[in-house]
Amino acid sequence: MEDLKTKLKRVITFDQDRKRRWKHRLRTAGLDAVFLIIGCSFGAFGTMGILIPNGLTSGGVTGITRIVQSVFPGAGFSVVYYGAVIVIWVACLLALGFREARKTALLTVVYPLFLIVFERLDLEMLDSKDIILGVLYCGVLYGVCNGLVFFRGYSFGGTDTIAKILRRKLFPHISLSKLLLAIDVVIILASAFIFGRNFALYAIVMMFITSRVTEYIMFGFENKFVQMEIISRYATDISAFIMEDIERGVTSTVVRGEYSGKEWRKMVTLCSPRESMLIKSYIASTDPDALVSVVHIDSVWGRGEGFRDLDGED
């Protein structure tokens, strides 16, 4: 009889956990949709309502699209942008595999649709052409767009994907941040030849504003890296997610709660703030009773991706 009660209790507990996970996933999906719609709207309006009417350009896929448009003036911005991100996504799929490609699949399809909609609406924010105001407001709108999207753990799959491909195939000893910077520098230099040096310098200012606003929207003034300590009964599942999906290392040890006398596994991982959001979301859906602490790190030296080398050169 005792065994039957124990088995029944396990079944009920499992069923409750499953229902709780599904509720969390549905709630998360709803929040994701809201954040993505708002974020993509801000980004698309910044491009169609400010950047293009003022003749500005930028780095990333937007800058590539503006360069292509200068060669083929009759091509619509949204169509060229759509083609560019599809090509990048296919290259990512072939070079990095499905696991990496699926991270950017949603926004590869969705964001260009917002560009098409705002291109058709033909809205302009400024009454007259004003480059300075255009740069400022474009940078803010792009920053809000990126911040909201990254906050939910999504990625646009633009030049950062190109940098990942180059690092995997050609330059394994060069950090991802340096490759991404090099790509943006090439785009800005090409823009200088096509649109003029002033517009290239405006693009640099816009990118700086965008990066600052993005960081503020996501994390306030938090640091680049965080250390997460996780205590959970689902240590195996969480560790697998961090190592396989996030592609970060995990260190674990056995700890004991002095009050309960129970033993648990404590996991420690170093990751970016954006990756910590993905890990937090997974833990919330897997084990809402887990204990998670986050410490902000000024700098990390080591051989991990995105970390500085111990010799101080990276």
ChimeraX commands (.cxc) that place a marker at each C-alpha (Angstrom):
marker #1 position 0.00,0.00,0.00 radius 0.5
marker #1 position 2.84,2.36,0.86 radius 0.5
marker #1 position 4.49,1.76,-2.52 radius 0.5
marker #1 position 1.20,2.53,-4.28 radius 0.5
marker #1 position 0.83,5.81,-2.37 radius 0.5
marker #1 position 4.39,6.75,-3.18 radius 0.5
marker #1 position 3.92,6.02,-6.87 radius 0.5
marker #1 position 0.63,7.97,-6.93 radius 0.5
marker #1 position 2.30,10.92,-5.23 radius 0.5
marker #1 position 5.08,10.87,-7.83 radius 0.5
marker #1 position 2.56,10.83,-10.68 radius 0.5
marker #1 position 0.63,13.76,-9.19 radius 0.5
marker #1 position 3.82,15.73,-8.60 radius 0.5
marker #1 position 5.02,15.04,-12.15 radius 0.5
marker #1 position 1.67,16.13,-13.57 radius 0.5
marker #1 position 1.71,19.33,-11.53 radius 0.5
marker #1 position 5.27,20.09,-12.64 radius 0.5
marker #1 position 4.33,19.52,-16.27 radius 0.5
marker #1 position 1.31,21.83,-16.03 radius 0.5
marker #1 position 3.42,24.49,-14.32 radius 0.5
marker #1 position 6.04,24.26,-17.06 radius 0.5
marker #1 position 3.45,24.61,-19.81 radius 0.5
marker #1 position 1.89,27.64,-18.10 radius 0.5
marker #1 position 5.32,29.22,-17.79 radius 0.5
marker #1 position 6.13,28.52,-21.45 radius 0.5
marker #1 position 2.84,30.04,-22.61 radius 0.5
marker #1 position 3.36,33.10,-20.43 radius 0.5
marker #1 position 6.93,33.42,-21.68 radius 0.5
marker #1 position 5.81,33.10,-25.31 radius 0.5
marker #1 position 3.24,35.86,-24.76 radius 0.5
marker #1 position 5.82,38.19,-23.23 radius 0.5
marker #1 position 8.26,37.36,-26.03 radius 0.5
marker #1 position 5.65,38.33,-28.62 radius 0.5
marker #1 position 4.96,41.67,-26.92 radius 0.5
marker #1 position 8.64,42.55,-26.58 radius 0.5
marker #1 position 9.46,41.51,-30.15 radius 0.5
marker #1 position 6.55,43.45,-31.65 radius 0.5
marker #1 position 7.50,46.63,-29.77 radius 0.5
marker #1 position 11.21,46.19,-30.45 radius 0.5
marker #1 position 10.84,45.44,-34.16 radius 0.5
marker #1 position 8.43,48.38,-34.53 radius 0.5
marker #1 position 10.97,50.77,-33.02 radius 0.5
marker #1 position 13.76,49.45,-35.24 radius 0.5
marker #1 position 11.71,49.46,-38.44 radius 0.5
marker #1 position 10.39,52.97,-37.78 radius 0.5
marker #1 position 13.93,54.20,-37.08 radius 0.5
marker #1 position 15.06,52.86,-40.45 radius 0.5
marker #1 position 12.08,53.86,-42.58 radius 0.5
marker #1 position 11.05,57.00,-40.74 radius 0.5
marker #1 position 14.44,58.55,-39.96 radius 0.5
marker #1 position 17.50,56.86,-41.44 radius 0.5
marker #1 position 16.48,56.60,-45.09 radius 0.5
marker #1 position 14.64,59.97,-45.38 radius 0.5
marker #1 position 17.73,61.73,-43.99 radius 0.5
marker #1 position 20.15,59.87,-46.26 radius 0.5
marker #1 position 21.95,58.26,-43.34 radius 0.5
marker #1 position 23.64,54.89,-43.15 radius 0.5
marker #1 position 24.82,52.55,-40.42 radius 0.5
marker #1 position 26.86,49.45,-39.73 radius 0.5
marker #1 position 25.60,45.89,-39.78 radius 0.5
marker #1 position 23.12,44.54,-42.29 radius 0.5
marker #1 position 21.46,47.97,-42.52 radius 0.5
marker #1 position 24.74,49.44,-43.76 radius 0.5
marker #1 position 25.21,46.58,-46.22 radius 0.5
marker #1 position 21.70,47.15,-47.54 radius 0.5
marker #1 position 22.31,50.88,-47.98 radius 0.5
marker #1 position 25.48,50.13,-49.97 radius 0.5
marker #1 position 23.64,47.65,-52.21 radius 0.5
marker #1 position 20.89,50.24,-52.71 radius 0.5
marker #1 position 23.46,52.77,-53.88 radius 0.5
marker #1 position 24.54,50.31,-56.60 radius 0.5
marker #1 position 20.95,49.35,-57.49 radius 0.5
marker #1 position 18.87,52.51,-56.81 radius 0.5
marker #1 position 15.62,50.89,-57.89 radius 0.5
marker #1 position 15.78,48.14,-55.25 radius 0.5
marker #1 position 13.54,48.61,-52.23 radius 0.5
marker #1 position 15.30,48.69,-48.86 radius 0.5
marker #1 position 13.13,46.03,-47.22 radius 0.5
marker #1 position 13.50,43.63,-50.16 radius 0.5
marker #1 position 17.31,43.96,-50.20 radius 0.5
marker #1 position 17.44,43.63,-46.41 radius 0.5
marker #1 position 15.27,40.51,-46.55 radius 0.5
marker #1 position 17.54,38.97,-49.17 radius 0.5
marker #1 position 20.67,39.80,-47.16 radius 0.5
marker #1 position 19.45,38.23,-43.90 radius 0.5
marker #1 position 18.19,35.13,-45.71 radius 0.5
marker #1 position 21.62,34.67,-47.32 radius 0.5
marker #1 position 23.30,35.10,-43.93 radius 0.5
marker #1 position 20.90,32.63,-42.31 radius 0.5
marker #1 position 21.51,30.00,-45.01 radius 0.5
marker #1 position 25.28,30.50,-44.64 radius 0.5
marker #1 position 24.88,30.09,-40.87 radius 0.5
marker #1 position 22.90,26.89,-41.37 radius 0.5
marker #1 position 25.54,25.42,-43.68 radius 0.5
marker #1 position 28.59,26.60,-41.73 radius 0.5
marker #1 position 27.46,26.43,-38.10 radius 0.5
marker #1 position 24.61,23.93,-38.15 radius 0.5
marker #1 position 20.93,23.97,-37.24 radius 0.5
marker #1 position 21.45,24.63,-33.52 radius 0.5
marker #1 position 23.05,28.00,-34.23 radius 0.5
marker #1 position 20.72,28.83,-37.13 radius 0.5
marker #1 position 17.56,28.29,-35.11 radius 0.5
marker #1 position 18.60,31.05,-32.69 radius 0.5
marker #1 position 18.14,33.65,-35.42 radius 0.5
marker #1 position 15.44,31.99,-37.54 radius 0.5
marker #1 position 12.49,33.88,-36.02 radius 0.5
marker #1 position 13.82,37.41,-36.44 radius 0.5
marker #1 position 15.29,36.56,-39.84 radius 0.5
marker #1 position 11.68,36.19,-40.98 radius 0.5
marker #1 position 9.82,38.60,-38.70 radius 0.5
marker #1 position 11.93,41.79,-38.60 radius 0.5
marker #1 position 12.04,42.33,-42.40 radius 0.5
marker #1 position 8.23,42.04,-42.39 radius 0.5
marker #1 position 8.10,45.06,-40.08 radius 0.5
marker #1 position 10.42,46.89,-42.48 radius 0.5
marker #1 position 8.05,46.12,-45.35 radius 0.5
marker #1 position 5.05,47.38,-43.36 radius 0.5
marker #1 position 6.71,50.64,-42.34 radius 0.5
marker #1 position 8.07,51.12,-45.86 radius 0.5
marker #1 position 4.50,50.92,-47.16 radius 0.5
marker #1 position 3.20,53.28,-44.46 radius 0.5
marker #1 position 5.77,55.89,-45.57 radius 0.5
marker #1 position 5.99,57.58,-42.15 radius 0.5
marker #1 position 8.59,60.24,-41.36 radius 0.5
marker #1 position 9.42,61.42,-37.86 radius 0.5
marker #1 position 11.11,64.73,-38.72 radius 0.5
marker #1 position 9.35,67.59,-40.48 radius 0.5
marker #1 position 12.47,68.41,-42.48 radius 0.5
marker #1 position 15.84,66.85,-43.17 radius 0.5
marker #1 position 18.01,67.11,-40.06 radius 0.5
marker #1 position 21.07,64.86,-39.94 radius 0.5
marker #1 position 22.00,65.56,-36.32 radius 0.5
marker #1 position 18.52,64.84,-34.97 radius 0.5
marker #1 position 18.31,61.85,-37.30 radius 0.5
marker #1 position 21.49,60.33,-35.87 radius 0.5
marker #1 position 20.39,60.90,-32.28 radius 0.5
marker #1 position 16.88,59.53,-32.64 radius 0.5
marker #1 position 17.94,56.67,-34.90 radius 0.5
marker #1 position 20.54,55.60,-32.35 radius 0.5
marker #1 position 17.98,55.71,-29.54 radius 0.5
marker #1 position 15.32,53.79,-31.50 radius 0.5
marker #1 position 17.81,51.14,-32.61 radius 0.5
marker #1 position 19.06,50.84,-29.04 radius 0.5
marker #1 position 15.53,50.32,-27.70 radius 0.5
marker #1 position 14.89,47.77,-30.46 radius 0.5
marker #1 position 18.06,45.79,-29.71 radius 0.5
marker #1 position 17.60,46.06,-25.96 radius 0.5
marker #1 position 14.06,44.69,-25.98 radius 0.5
marker #1 position 14.94,41.89,-28.39 radius 0.5
marker #1 position 18.16,40.86,-26.62 radius 0.5
marker #1 position 16.43,41.08,-23.23 radius 0.5
marker #1 position 14.18,38.21,-24.31 radius 0.5
marker #1 position 17.19,36.18,-25.52 radius 0.5
marker #1 position 16.69,36.61,-29.28 radius 0.5
marker #1 position 19.18,37.66,-31.94 radius 0.5
marker #1 position 18.85,39.36,-35.32 radius 0.5
marker #1 position 21.52,37.17,-36.91 radius 0.5
marker #1 position 23.28,39.97,-38.79 radius 0.5
marker #1 position 26.98,40.74,-38.85 radius 0.5
marker #1 position 27.44,38.91,-35.54 radius 0.5
marker #1 position 26.53,35.70,-37.40 radius 0.5
marker #1 position 29.02,36.56,-40.16 radius 0.5
marker #1 position 31.66,37.03,-37.46 radius 0.5
marker #1 position 30.85,33.61,-35.97 radius 0.5
marker #1 position 31.18,31.98,-39.39 radius 0.5
marker #1 position 34.53,33.67,-40.06 radius 0.5
marker #1 position 35.80,32.66,-36.65 radius 0.5
marker #1 position 34.73,29.06,-37.07 radius 0.5
marker #1 position 36.07,28.64,-40.61 radius 0.5
marker #1 position 38.98,31.06,-41.05 radius 0.5
marker #1 position 40.09,32.87,-37.90 radius 0.5
marker #1 position 39.70,30.58,-34.86 radius 0.5
marker #1 position 42.38,32.47,-32.90 radius 0.5
marker #1 position 40.73,35.89,-33.27 radius 0.5
marker #1 position 38.07,36.86,-30.76 radius 0.5
marker #1 position 34.47,37.28,-31.88 radius 0.5
marker #1 position 34.38,40.91,-30.74 radius 0.5
marker #1 position 37.41,41.80,-32.87 radius 0.5
marker #1 position 35.96,40.13,-35.95 radius 0.5
marker #1 position 32.64,41.91,-35.46 radius 0.5
marker #1 position 34.45,45.23,-35.08 radius 0.5
marker #1 position 36.46,44.54,-38.24 radius 0.5
marker #1 position 33.29,43.78,-40.23 radius 0.5
marker #1 position 31.62,47.00,-39.07 radius 0.5
marker #1 position 34.80,48.97,-39.87 radius 0.5
marker #1 position 34.77,47.58,-43.43 radius 0.5
marker #1 position 31.10,48.52,-43.83 radius 0.5
marker #1 position 31.70,52.04,-42.49 radius 0.5
marker #1 position 34.75,52.53,-44.75 radius 0.5
marker #1 position 32.74,51.40,-47.78 radius 0.5
marker #1 position 30.00,53.83,-46.74 radius 0.5
marker #1 position 32.58,56.63,-46.60 radius 0.5
marker #1 position 33.50,56.06,-50.25 radius 0.5
marker #1 position 29.86,55.90,-51.35 radius 0.5
marker #1 position 28.04,58.40,-49.11 radius 0.5
marker #1 position 30.94,60.60,-48.03 radius 0.5
marker #1 position 33.17,60.77,-44.96 radius 0.5
marker #1 position 30.72,62.84,-42.93 radius 0.5
marker #1 position 27.98,60.24,-43.24 radius 0.5
marker #1 position 30.42,57.50,-42.25 radius 0.5
marker #1 position 31.33,59.49,-39.13 radius 0.5
marker #1 position 27.64,60.01,-38.39 radius 0.5
marker #1 position 27.20,56.23,-38.65 radius 0.5
marker #1 position 29.92,55.70,-36.02 radius 0.5
marker #1 position 28.18,58.12,-33.65 radius 0.5
marker #1 position 24.86,56.37,-34.28 radius 0.5
marker #1 position 26.37,52.95,-33.54 radius 0.5
marker #1 position 27.85,54.27,-30.28 radius 0.5
marker #1 position 24.48,55.67,-29.17 radius 0.5
marker #1 position 22.80,52.41,-30.15 radius 0.5
marker #1 position 25.20,50.30,-28.11 radius 0.5
marker #1 position 24.84,52.52,-25.02 radius 0.5
marker #1 position 21.04,52.56,-25.18 radius 0.5
marker #1 position 20.96,48.80,-25.80 radius 0.5
marker #1 position 23.01,48.13,-22.68 radius 0.5
marker #1 position 20.91,50.53,-20.62 radius 0.5
marker #1 position 17.62,48.97,-21.76 radius 0.5
marker #1 position 18.85,45.47,-20.97 radius 0.5
marker #1 position 20.93,45.87,-17.83 radius 0.5
marker #1 position 21.17,49.49,-16.75 radius 0.5
marker #1 position 24.86,49.99,-16.10 radius 0.5
marker #1 position 25.69,46.35,-15.49 radius 0.5
marker #1 position 28.95,44.78,-16.58 radius 0.5
marker #1 position 29.75,42.69,-19.61 radius 0.5
marker #1 position 30.04,39.34,-17.82 radius 0.5
marker #1 position 28.14,37.73,-14.99 radius 0.5
marker #1 position 28.83,34.74,-12.79 radius 0.5
marker #1 position 25.77,32.62,-12.11 radius 0.5
marker #1 position 25.53,30.23,-9.17 radius 0.5
marker #1 position 22.63,27.81,-9.46 radius 0.5
marker #1 position 21.39,25.32,-6.88 radius 0.5
marker #1 position 18.75,22.99,-8.28 radius 0.5
marker #1 position 17.37,19.47,-8.13 radius 0.5
marker #1 position 17.55,19.40,-11.95 radius 0.5
marker #1 position 21.29,20.02,-12.13 radius 0.5
marker #1 position 21.83,17.54,-14.97 radius 0.5
marker #1 position 19.22,19.15,-17.25 radius 0.5
marker #1 position 20.35,22.71,-16.48 radius 0.5
marker #1 position 24.03,21.87,-16.99 radius 0.5
marker #1 position 23.22,20.22,-20.34 radius 0.5
marker #1 position 21.27,23.31,-21.45 radius 0.5
marker #1 position 24.12,25.67,-20.51 radius 0.5
marker #1 position 26.78,23.53,-22.21 radius 0.5
marker #1 position 24.86,22.48,-25.32 radius 0.5
marker #1 position 22.50,25.39,-26.07 radius 0.5
marker #1 position 24.34,28.34,-24.53 radius 0.5
marker #1 position 27.75,26.76,-25.19 radius 0.5
marker #1 position 29.27,27.86,-21.90 radius 0.5
marker #1 position 31.24,25.80,-19.42 radius 0.5
marker #1 position 29.82,24.70,-16.08 radius 0.5
marker #1 position 31.56,23.83,-12.82 radius 0.5
marker #1 position 29.58,21.96,-10.19 radius 0.5
marker #1 position 30.01,20.79,-6.64 radius 0.5
marker #1 position 27.86,19.13,-3.98 radius 0.5
marker #1 position 26.49,21.43,-1.28 radius 0.5
marker #1 position 24.34,20.69,1.76 radius 0.5
marker #1 position 21.60,22.81,3.29 radius 0.5
marker #1 position 22.27,23.00,7.03 radius 0.5
marker #1 position 18.60,23.57,7.87 radius 0.5
marker #1 position 17.13,20.75,5.77 radius 0.5
marker #1 position 20.18,18.51,5.76 radius 0.5
marker #1 position 19.58,17.81,2.05 radius 0.5
marker #1 position 22.37,17.67,-0.51 radius 0.5
marker #1 position 22.12,19.57,-3.80 radius 0.5
marker #1 position 24.36,20.36,-6.73 radius 0.5
marker #1 position 25.62,23.91,-7.10 radius 0.5
marker #1 position 26.55,24.93,-10.65 radius 0.5
marker #1 position 28.74,27.90,-11.52 radius 0.5
marker #1 position 29.00,29.42,-15.01 radius 0.5
marker #1 position 30.40,32.59,-16.56 radius 0.5
marker #1 position 28.39,34.12,-19.38 radius 0.5
marker #1 position 27.23,37.37,-20.95 radius 0.5
marker #1 position 24.22,39.20,-19.44 radius 0.5
marker #1 position 22.11,38.28,-22.49 radius 0.5
marker #1 position 22.98,34.59,-22.06 radius 0.5
marker #1 position 22.12,34.82,-18.37 radius 0.5
marker #1 position 18.57,35.82,-19.41 radius 0.5
marker #1 position 18.28,32.64,-21.49 radius 0.5
marker #1 position 19.59,30.51,-18.63 radius 0.5
marker #1 position 17.24,32.22,-16.15 radius 0.5
marker #1 position 14.26,31.59,-18.43 radius 0.5
marker #1 position 15.16,27.91,-18.82 radius 0.5
marker #1 position 15.61,27.45,-15.07 radius 0.5
marker #1 position 12.26,29.14,-14.38 radius 0.5
marker #1 position 10.50,26.66,-16.66 radius 0.5
marker #1 position 12.46,23.64,-15.43 radius 0.5
marker #1 position 12.76,24.21,-11.68 radius 0.5
marker #1 position 10.96,27.28,-10.25 radius 0.5
marker #1 position 12.27,26.29,-6.82 radius 0.5
marker #1 position 15.90,26.66,-7.86 radius 0.5
marker #1 position 18.13,29.21,-6.16 radius 0.5
marker #1 position 20.03,31.47,-8.55 radius 0.5
marker #1 position 22.51,34.19,-7.61 radius 0.5
marker #1 position 24.21,36.51,-10.10 radius 0.5
marker #1 position 27.46,38.40,-9.56 radius 0.5
marker #1 position 28.58,41.03,-12.07 radius 0.5
marker #1 position 32.17,40.67,-13.24 radius 0.5
marker #1 position 34.37,43.56,-14.38 radius 0.5
marker #1 position 36.64,41.35,-16.46 radius 0.5
marker #1 position 37.34,37.68,-17.18 radius 0.5
marker #1 position 40.70,36.31,-18.32 radius 0.5
marker #1 position 40.87,32.89,-19.92 radius 0.5
marker #1 position 40.43,30.91,-23.12 radius 0.5
marker #1 position 36.63,30.96,-23.14 radius 0.5
marker #1 position 34.80,32.64,-26.03 radius 0.5
marker #1 position 34.55,36.38,-25.48 radius 0.5
marker #1 position 37.03,36.35,-22.55 radius 0.5
marker #1 position 40.30,38.27,-22.48 radius 0.5
marker #1 position 43.53,36.36,-22.94 radius 0.5
marker #1 position 45.78,36.08,-19.90 radius 0.5
marker #1 position 48.58,37.83,-21.78 radius 0.5
marker #1 position 46.39,40.95,-21.95 radius 0.5
marker #1 position 46.26,41.23,-25.74 radius 0.5
marker #1 position 42.57,40.40,-26.14 radius 0.5
marker link #1:1,2 radius 0.2
marker link #1:2,3 radius 0.2
marker link #1:3,4 radius 0.2
marker link #1:4,5 radius 0.2
marker link #1:5,6 radius 0.2
marker link #1:6,7 radius 0.2
marker link #1:7,8 radius 0.2
marker link #1:8,9 radius 0.2
marker link #1:9,10 radius 0.2
marker link #1:10,11 radius 0.2
marker link #1:11,12 radius 0.2
marker link #1:12,13 radius 0.2
marker link #1:13,14 radius 0.2
marker link #1:14,15 radius 0.2
marker link #1:15,16 radius 0.2
marker link #1:16,17 radius 0.2
marker link #1:17,18 radius 0.2
marker link #1:18,19 radius 0.2
marker link #1:19,20 radius 0.2
marker link #1:20,21 radius 0.2
marker link #1:21,22 radius 0.2
marker link #1:22,23 radius 0.2
marker link #1:23,24 radius 0.2
marker link #1:24,25 radius 0.2
marker link #1:25,26 radius 0.2
marker link #1:26,27 radius 0.2
marker link #1:27,28 radius 0.2
marker link #1:28,29 radius 0.2
marker link #1:29,30 radius 0.2
marker link #1:30,31 radius 0.2
marker link #1:31,32 radius 0.2
marker link #1:32,33 radius 0.2
marker link #1:33,34 radius 0.2
marker link #1:34,35 radius 0.2
marker link #1:35,36 radius 0.2
marker link #1:36,37 radius 0.2
marker link #1:37,38 radius 0.2
marker link #1:38,39 radius 0.2
marker link #1:39,40 radius 0.2
marker link #1:40,41 radius 0.2
marker link #1:41,42 radius 0.2
marker link #1:42,43 radius 0.2
marker link #1:43,44 radius 0.2
marker link #1:44,45 radius 0.2
marker link #1:45,46 radius 0.2
marker link #1:46,47 radius 0.2
marker link #1:47,48 radius 0.2
marker link #1:48,49 radius 0.2
marker link #1:49,50 radius 0.2
marker link #1:50,51 radius 0.2
marker link #1:51,52 radius 0.2
marker link #1:52,53 radius 0.2
marker link #1:53,54 radius 0.2
marker link #1:54,55 radius 0.2
marker link #1:55,56 radius 0.2
marker link #1:56,57 radius 0.2
marker link #1:57,58 radius 0.2
marker link #1:58,59 radius 0.2
marker link #1:59,60 radius 0.2
marker link #1:60,61 radius 0.2
marker link #1:61,62 radius 0.2
marker link #1:62,63 radius 0.2
marker link #1:63,64 radius 0.2
marker link #1:64,65 radius 0.2
marker link #1:65,66 radius 0.2
marker link #1:66,67 radius 0.2
marker link #1:67,68 radius 0.2
marker link #1:68,69 radius 0.2
marker link #1:69,70 radius 0.2
marker link #1:70,71 radius 0.2
marker link #1:71,72 radius 0.2
marker link #1:72,73 radius 0.2
marker link #1:73,74 radius 0.2
marker link #1:74,75 radius 0.2
marker link #1:75,76 radius 0.2
marker link #1:76,77 radius 0.2
marker link #1:77,78 radius 0.2
marker link #1:78,79 radius 0.2
marker link #1:79,80 radius 0.2
marker link #1:80,81 radius 0.2
marker link #1:81,82 radius 0.2
marker link #1:82,83 radius 0.2
marker link #1:83,84 radius 0.2
marker link #1:84,85 radius 0.2
marker link #1:85,86 radius 0.2
marker link #1:86,87 radius 0.2
marker link #1:87,88 radius 0.2
marker link #1:88,89 radius 0.2
marker link #1:89,90 radius 0.2
marker link #1:90,91 radius 0.2
marker link #1:91,92 radius 0.2
marker link #1:92,93 radius 0.2
marker link #1:93,94 radius 0.2
marker link #1:94,95 radius 0.2
marker link #1:95,96 radius 0.2
marker link #1:96,97 radius 0.2
marker link #1:97,98 radius 0.2
marker link #1:98,99 radius 0.2
marker link #1:99,100 radius 0.2
marker link #1:100,101 radius 0.2
marker link #1:101,102 radius 0.2
marker link #1:102,103 radius 0.2
marker link #1:103,104 radius 0.2
marker link #1:104,105 radius 0.2
marker link #1:105,106 radius 0.2
marker link #1:106,107 radius 0.2
marker link #1:107,108 radius 0.2
marker link #1:108,109 radius 0.2
marker link #1:109,110 radius 0.2
marker link #1:110,111 radius 0.2
marker link #1:111,112 radius 0.2
marker link #1:112,113 radius 0.2
marker link #1:113,114 radius 0.2
marker link #1:114,115 radius 0.2
marker link #1:115,116 radius 0.2
marker link #1:116,117 radius 0.2
marker link #1:117,118 radius 0.2
marker link #1:118,119 radius 0.2
marker link #1:119,120 radius 0.2
marker link #1:120,121 radius 0.2
marker link #1:121,122 radius 0.2
marker link #1:122,123 radius 0.2
marker link #1:123,124 radius 0.2
marker link #1:124,125 radius 0.2
marker link #1:125,126 radius 0.2
marker link #1:126,127 radius 0.2
marker link #1:127,128 radius 0.2
marker link #1:128,129 radius 0.2
marker link #1:129,130 radius 0.2
marker link #1:130,131 radius 0.2
marker link #1:131,132 radius 0.2
marker link #1:132,133 radius 0.2
marker link #1:133,134 radius 0.2
marker link #1:134,135 radius 0.2
marker link #1:135,136 radius 0.2
marker link #1:136,137 radius 0.2
marker link #1:137,138 radius 0.2
marker link #1:138,139 radius 0.2
marker link #1:139,140 radius 0.2
marker link #1:140,141 radius 0.2
marker link #1:141,142 radius 0.2
marker link #1:142,143 radius 0.2
marker link #1:143,144 radius 0.2
marker link #1:144,145 radius 0.2
marker link #1:145,146 radius 0.2
marker link #1:146,147 radius 0.2
marker link #1:147,148 radius 0.2
marker link #1:148,149 radius 0.2
marker link #1:149,150 radius 0.2
marker link #1:150,151 radius 0.2
marker link #1:151,152 radius 0.2
marker link #1:152,153 radius 0.2
marker link #1:153,154 radius 0.2
marker link #1:154,155 radius 0.2
marker link #1:155,156 radius 0.2
marker link #1:156,157 radius 0.2
marker link #1:157,158 radius 0.2
marker link #1:158,159 radius 0.2
marker link #1:159,160 radius 0.2
marker link #1:160,161 radius 0.2
marker link #1:161,162 radius 0.2
marker link #1:162,163 radius 0.2
marker link #1:163,164 radius 0.2
marker link #1:164,165 radius 0.2
marker link #1:165,166 radius 0.2
marker link #1:166,167 radius 0.2
marker link #1:167,168 radius 0.2
marker link #1:168,169 radius 0.2
marker link #1:169,170 radius 0.2
marker link #1:170,171 radius 0.2
marker link #1:171,172 radius 0.2
marker link #1:172,173 radius 0.2
marker link #1:173,174 radius 0.2
marker link #1:174,175 radius 0.2
marker link #1:175,176 radius 0.2
marker link #1:176,177 radius 0.2
marker link #1:177,178 radius 0.2
marker link #1:178,179 radius 0.2
marker link #1:179,180 radius 0.2
marker link #1:180,181 radius 0.2
marker link #1:181,182 radius 0.2
marker link #1:182,183 radius 0.2
marker link #1:183,184 radius 0.2
marker link #1:184,185 radius 0.2
marker link #1:185,186 radius 0.2
marker link #1:186,187 radius 0.2
marker link #1:187,188 radius 0.2
marker link #1:188,189 radius 0.2
marker link #1:189,190 radius 0.2
marker link #1:190,191 radius 0.2
marker link #1:191,192 radius 0.2
marker link #1:192,193 radius 0.2
marker link #1:193,194 radius 0.2
marker link #1:194,195 radius 0.2
marker link #1:195,196 radius 0.2
marker link #1:196,197 radius 0.2
marker link #1:197,198 radius 0.2
marker link #1:198,199 radius 0.2
marker link #1:199,200 radius 0.2
marker link #1:200,201 radius 0.2
marker link #1:201,202 radius 0.2
marker link #1:202,203 radius 0.2
marker link #1:203,204 radius 0.2
marker link #1:204,205 radius 0.2
marker link #1:205,206 radius 0.2
marker link #1:206,207 radius 0.2
marker link #1:207,208 radius 0.2
marker link #1:208,209 radius 0.2
marker link #1:209,210 radius 0.2
marker link #1:210,211 radius 0.2
marker link #1:211,212 radius 0.2
marker link #1:212,213 radius 0.2
marker link #1:213,214 radius 0.2
marker link #1:214,215 radius 0.2
marker link #1:215,216 radius 0.2
marker link #1:216,217 radius 0.2
marker link #1:217,218 radius 0.2
marker link #1:218,219 radius 0.2
marker link #1:219,220 radius 0.2
marker link #1:220,221 radius 0.2
marker link #1:221,222 radius 0.2
marker link #1:222,223 radius 0.2
marker link #1:223,224 radius 0.2
marker link #1:224,225 radius 0.2
marker link #1:225,226 radius 0.2
marker link #1:226,227 radius 0.2
marker link #1:227,228 radius 0.2
marker link #1:228,229 radius 0.2
marker link #1:229,230 radius 0.2
marker link #1:230,231 radius 0.2
marker link #1:231,232 radius 0.2
marker link #1:232,233 radius 0.2
marker link #1:233,234 radius 0.2
marker link #1:234,235 radius 0.2
marker link #1:235,236 radius 0.2
marker link #1:236,237 radius 0.2
marker link #1:237,238 radius 0.2
marker link #1:238,239 radius 0.2
marker link #1:239,240 radius 0.2
marker link #1:240,241 radius 0.2
marker link #1:241,242 radius 0.2
marker link #1:242,243 radius 0.2
marker link #1:243,244 radius 0.2
marker link #1:244,245 radius 0.2
marker link #1:245,246 radius 0.2
marker link #1:246,247 radius 0.2
marker link #1:247,248 radius 0.2
marker link #1:248,249 radius 0.2
marker link #1:249,250 radius 0.2
marker link #1:250,251 radius 0.2
marker link #1:251,252 radius 0.2
marker link #1:252,253 radius 0.2
marker link #1:253,254 radius 0.2
marker link #1:254,255 radius 0.2
marker link #1:255,256 radius 0.2
marker link #1:256,257 radius 0.2
marker link #1:257,258 radius 0.2
marker link #1:258,259 radius 0.2
marker link #1:259,260 radius 0.2
marker link #1:260,261 radius 0.2
marker link #1:261,262 radius 0.2
marker link #1:262,263 radius 0.2
marker link #1:263,264 radius 0.2
marker link #1:264,265 radius 0.2
marker link #1:265,266 radius 0.2
marker link #1:266,267 radius 0.2
marker link #1:267,268 radius 0.2
marker link #1:268,269 radius 0.2
marker link #1:269,270 radius 0.2
marker link #1:270,271 radius 0.2
marker link #1:271,272 radius 0.2
marker link #1:272,273 radius 0.2
marker link #1:273,274 radius 0.2
marker link #1:274,275 radius 0.2
marker link #1:275,276 radius 0.2
marker link #1:276,277 radius 0.2
marker link #1:277,278 radius 0.2
marker link #1:278,279 radius 0.2
marker link #1:279,280 radius 0.2
marker link #1:280,281 radius 0.2
marker link #1:281,282 radius 0.2
marker link #1:282,283 radius 0.2
marker link #1:283,284 radius 0.2
marker link #1:284,285 radius 0.2
marker link #1:285,286 radius 0.2
marker link #1:286,287 radius 0.2
marker link #1:287,288 radius 0.2
marker link #1:288,289 radius 0.2
marker link #1:289,290 radius 0.2
marker link #1:290,291 radius 0.2
marker link #1:291,292 radius 0.2
marker link #1:292,293 radius 0.2
marker link #1:293,294 radius 0.2
marker link #1:294,295 radius 0.2
marker link #1:295,296 radius 0.2
marker link #1:296,297 radius 0.2
marker link #1:297,298 radius 0.2
marker link #1:298,299 radius 0.2
marker link #1:299,300 radius 0.2
marker link #1:300,301 radius 0.2
marker link #1:301,302 radius 0.2
marker link #1:302,303 radius 0.2
marker link #1:303,304 radius 0.2
marker link #1:304,305 radius 0.2
marker link #1:305,306 radius 0.2
marker link #1:306,307 radius 0.2
marker link #1:307,308 radius 0.2
marker link #1:308,309 radius 0.2
marker link #1:309,310 radius 0.2
marker link #1:310,311 radius 0.2
marker link #1:311,312 radius 0.2
marker link #1:312,313 radius 0.2
marker link #1:313,314 radius 0.2
view
